[in-house]
């Protein structure tokens, strides 16, 4: 191990680099201090101005985006509600597989809602998305677990 570092000397070198970068606005690569190895492709290799890039207009939230987030949340909630009052039997066969497909679609709608709400900063819609995801998982688990031997009641996947 080397001796203690001279922080004043290192900070003076950093100050020189910052003033040199400000003086040469068109510099292609940042200068590195002589006692530190140059790393190509390192995360810190960008200039501070490049790291603090302005937010693109596509990332700002518009009223249309909020409407889209809430429509996705409503779609998932309606799908979960429809599965709760599923009119067909889920004992075996095609109706069971359709129900499980619907449960997977509800869970997917919940994930879709959460992602969209996260991007557009809609906290309440994100919570609705979490609830829709949980509803889809519970509805699916309610049919899958008895068929995998997890519960005391054993059901089959196919009709005899």
Residue pairs with C-beta under 8 A, 6 or more apart in sequence:
10 33
10 35
13 33
13 34
13 35
14 33
17 30
17 31
17 32
17 33
20 27
20 31
21 27
21 30
21 31
21 47
27 47
29 45
30 45
30 46
30 47
32 38
39 45
59 119
61 120
61 121
65 120
66 120
66 122
68 116
68 120
69 113
69 116
69 117
69 120
69 122
69 125
70 122
70 125
72 109
72 112
72 113
72 116
72 125
72 129
73 113
73 117
73 125
73 128
73 129
73 132
75 109
75 113
76 106
76 109
76 110
76 112
76 113
76 128
76 129
76 132
76 133
76 136
77 128
77 131
77 132
79 102
79 105
79 106
79 109
79 132
79 136
80 106
80 132
80 135
80 136
80 139
82 102
83 99
83 102
83 103
83 106
83 139
84 139
86 99
86 102
88 95
88 98
88 99
89 95
90 96
90 99
90 143
91 155
91 159
92 155
92 156
92 157
92 158
92 159
93 158
93 159
96 143
96 157
99 139
99 143
100 140
100 143
100 144
102 139
103 136
103 137
103 139
103 140
103 143
104 136
104 140
105 136
106 132
106 135
106 136
106 139
107 132
107 133
107 136
107 137
107 140
108 136
109 132
109 136
110 129
110 130
110 131
110 132
110 133
110 134
110 135
110 136
111 129
111 133
112 129
113 125
113 126
113 128
113 129
113 132
114 126
114 129
114 130
114 133
116 122
116 125
116 129
117 123
117 125
117 126
117 128
117 129
118 126
145 151
146 153
146 154
146 155
147 154
147 155
147 156
147 157
